[in-house]
Amino acid sequence: MAEKDDLIYIVEDHEVIREGVRQYLELSGYQVKGFPTLRAVREAVASQVPSLLIQDVMLPDGDGFAFVKQLKEKCDCPVIFMTARSEESDRILGFELGADDYISKPFSPKELVLRVQAVLRRYRNNSFSPSDGFLYVNDHSMRFDETDHQLLVDGQEVILTAAEWRILAYLIENSHHLVSRSQILEECFDYAVDSYERVVDTHIKNIRSKLGDGPWIETVRGYGYRFIGHEKDGAEV
């Protein structure tokens, strides 16, 4: 369900597609603004960050992938790529850049609305708090604060994309239990498709890189992953 303050930006140079999507989303209760160029949406974001961005990739004045990469460095705005580039490598690149979903043209407007609803629902319901204190592994510490949306590792703040945050929260919530790639896809992205399992591996690789030297996430070959950090009483010393 749309909330009255939900504002969606659509960046699409094809006017028929842009206006069709805008009208369909407005009928579903969303406030929507459409932009034909990256320059136009940059100016709009500078004034007001939307609740969600629907981003085409091939624009007349630049690359949508590059724009989203820059955007994610400045704010945690959810993004759905909407593009004719449907190769698996393009989808994986989109998720690596922090996209929350990726829909290939041609698509059903109803499907797009359902994906928009799913992404916004995940943002609103992201309220998991695993511990009031710290987690430990070897001589490393972590504080995962869902309330303030802050992650500290060895006392240093770590910035995650929205997708990385959801995956890490899910792993922590299921600490010391094996979770499969398909479970992560279903719980964190609302779908479970075998061809997307490489997306999970990519996100895990990026999360590990940001978490530093601590072996926080264990790979269980052929199955999935397991978070092995401990509460203080169970910390390794």
C-alpha positions in Angstrom: 0.0 0.0 0.0 1.2 3.5 -0.8 1.6 6.0 2.0 0.7 9.6 1.5 4.3 10.8 1.7 5.8 8.3 -0.8 7.5 10.1 -3.6 8.9 8.2 -6.6 11.2 9.6 -9.3 11.3 7.9 -12.7 14.3 8.5 -15.0 13.4 7.4 -18.5 14.1 9.2 -21.8 11.3 7.4 -23.7 8.3 9.7 -23.0 5.6 7.0 -23.6 7.2 4.6 -21.2 7.9 7.3 -18.6 4.3 8.7 -18.7 2.8 5.2 -18.7 4.7 4.2 -15.6 4.0 7.5 -13.9 0.2 7.2 -14.5 0.1 3.6 -13.4 2.0 4.4 -10.1 -0.2 7.5 -9.5 -3.3 5.3 -9.8 -1.7 3.1 -7.1 -1.6 6.1 -4.8 2.0 7.3 -5.2 3.3 10.8 -5.8 5.4 10.5 -9.0 7.8 12.8 -10.9 9.3 11.8 -14.2 12.6 13.0 -15.7 14.0 12.5 -19.2 17.7 13.1 -18.3 20.2 12.6 -15.6 20.8 16.3 -15.3 17.1 16.9 -14.5 17.0 14.2 -11.8 20.2 15.4 -10.2 18.7 18.8 -9.7 15.5 17.2 -8.2 17.5 15.0 -5.8 19.5 18.0 -4.7 16.2 19.6 -3.6 14.4 16.5 -2.3 15.5 12.8 -2.0 12.7 10.6 -3.2 11.2 7.6 -1.3 12.3 5.5 -4.3 14.1 6.0 -7.6 13.2 4.0 -10.8 16.2 4.4 -13.0 16.8 3.6 -16.7 20.4 2.8 -17.6 20.9 4.2 -21.1 20.2 8.0 -21.0 21.0 10.6 -23.6 23.3 12.5 -21.2 25.0 9.6 -19.3 25.0 6.2 -17.8 22.3 5.3 -15.2 24.7 2.8 -13.5 27.2 5.6 -12.9 24.6 8.0 -11.6 23.3 5.4 -9.1 26.8 4.7 -7.9 27.3 8.4 -7.1 23.8 8.7 -5.5 24.4 5.8 -3.2 27.6 7.5 -1.9 25.5 10.4 -0.7 22.2 8.9 0.5 20.4 5.6 1.1 17.7 6.0 -1.5 16.2 2.7 -2.7 16.6 2.1 -6.4 14.9 -0.1 -9.0 16.7 -0.3 -12.3 14.2 -0.4 -15.3 16.1 -1.2 -18.5 16.3 -3.1 -21.7 19.7 -4.4 -20.7 18.7 -7.8 -19.4 21.9 -9.8 -19.5 22.9 -11.5 -16.2 26.1 -9.4 -16.1 24.0 -6.2 -16.2 21.7 -7.4 -13.5 24.6 -8.3 -11.3 26.3 -5.0 -11.9 23.1 -3.2 -10.9 22.9 -5.1 -7.6 26.6 -4.5 -7.0 25.9 -0.8 -7.2 23.3 -1.1 -4.4 20.1 -1.5 -6.4 17.2 -3.0 -4.5 15.6 -4.6 -7.6 16.0 -4.8 -11.4 13.2 -5.2 -13.9 13.8 -5.8 -17.6 11.8 -4.2 -20.5 9.3 -5.1 -21.6 7.5 -5.6 -18.3 4.0 -5.6 -16.8 3.1 -2.3 -15.1 1.4 -4.4 -12.4 4.6 -6.3 -11.8 6.5 -3.0 -11.5 4.0 -1.7 -8.9 4.3 -5.0 -6.9 8.1 -4.6 -6.9 7.8 -1.0 -5.8 5.5 -2.0 -3.0 8.0 -4.8 -1.9 11.0 -2.5 -1.9 9.2 0.3 0.1 7.8 -2.3 2.5 11.3 -3.7 3.3 12.5 -0.1 4.0 9.6 0.6 6.4 9.9 -2.8 8.2 13.6 -2.8 8.6 13.6 -2.7 12.4 15.6 -5.7 13.5 17.9 -5.2 16.6 20.1 -8.2 17.4 21.7 -6.9 20.5 21.9 -3.8 22.8 25.7 -4.4 23.0 28.5 -5.7 20.9 29.3 -8.9 18.9 32.7 -10.4 18.8 34.9 -12.7 16.8 38.5 -13.3 17.6 39.9 -9.9 18.7 37.4 -7.9 16.6 34.2 -6.2 17.7 31.0 -5.2 16.0 28.0 -3.1 17.0 25.0 -3.4 14.7 22.5 -0.7 15.8 19.3 -1.1 13.8 17.6 1.8 15.7 20.2 4.4 14.6 21.0 2.5 11.4 24.7 2.4 12.4 27.3 -0.2 12.0 30.6 0.0 14.0 33.4 -2.5 13.4 36.4 -2.2 15.7 35.1 1.3 16.6 35.0 2.5 13.0 31.8 3.3 11.3 31.0 1.1 8.2 28.7 2.3 5.5 26.6 -0.4 3.8 24.1 -0.2 0.9 20.5 -1.0 1.7 20.8 -4.5 0.3 24.0 -5.2 2.2 22.4 -4.0 5.4 19.4 -6.3 4.9 21.6 -9.3 4.2 23.9 -8.7 7.2 20.8 -8.2 9.4 19.4 -11.5 8.2 22.6 -13.3 8.8 23.0 -11.8 12.3 19.3 -12.6 13.1 20.2 -16.2 12.2 23.6 -16.3 13.9 25.3 -19.7 13.9 22.7 -21.2 11.6 23.3 -22.0 8.0 21.3 -19.9 5.5 21.2 -20.8 1.9 21.6 -18.3 -1.0 18.0 -19.0 -2.0 16.8 -18.1 1.6 18.8 -14.8 1.4 17.2 -14.0 -1.9 13.7 -14.8 -0.7 14.0 -13.0 2.6 16.0 -10.0 1.5 14.9 -9.5 -2.1 11.4 -11.1 -2.2 12.2 -13.6 -4.9 14.2 -16.8 -5.2 15.6 -17.5 -8.7 18.6 -19.7 -9.2 20.2 -17.4 -11.8 20.3 -14.6 -9.2 22.3 -16.6 -6.6 25.5 -15.0 -7.9 24.0 -11.7 -6.7 24.1 -13.0 -3.1 27.8 -14.0 -3.5 28.6 -10.6 -4.8 26.9 -8.8 -1.9 28.6 -11.1 0.6 32.0 -10.4 -1.0 31.3 -6.6 -0.7 30.1 -7.0 2.9 33.2 -8.9 3.9 35.5 -6.3 2.3 33.8 -3.6 4.4 33.9 -5.6 7.6 37.7 -5.9 7.5 39.8 -8.7 8.8 37.4 -10.3 11.2 36.0 -13.7 9.9 32.4 -12.6 10.6 30.8 -14.6 7.8 31.6 -18.3 7.2 31.1 -19.8 3.8 29.6 -23.3 3.8 30.6 -24.6 0.4 27.7 -25.8 -1.8 25.1 -24.4 0.6 25.4 -20.8 1.8 26.6 -18.7 4.7 26.7 -18.4 8.4 27.4 -15.5 10.7 29.7 -16.5 13.5 30.0 -13.4 15.8 29.2 -13.9 19.5 27.6 -12.0 22.2 30.0 -10.9 24.9 29.5 -13.9 27.1 30.4 -16.2 24.2 33.1 -14.1 22.7 36.4 -15.7 21.8 39.3 -14.3 23.9 
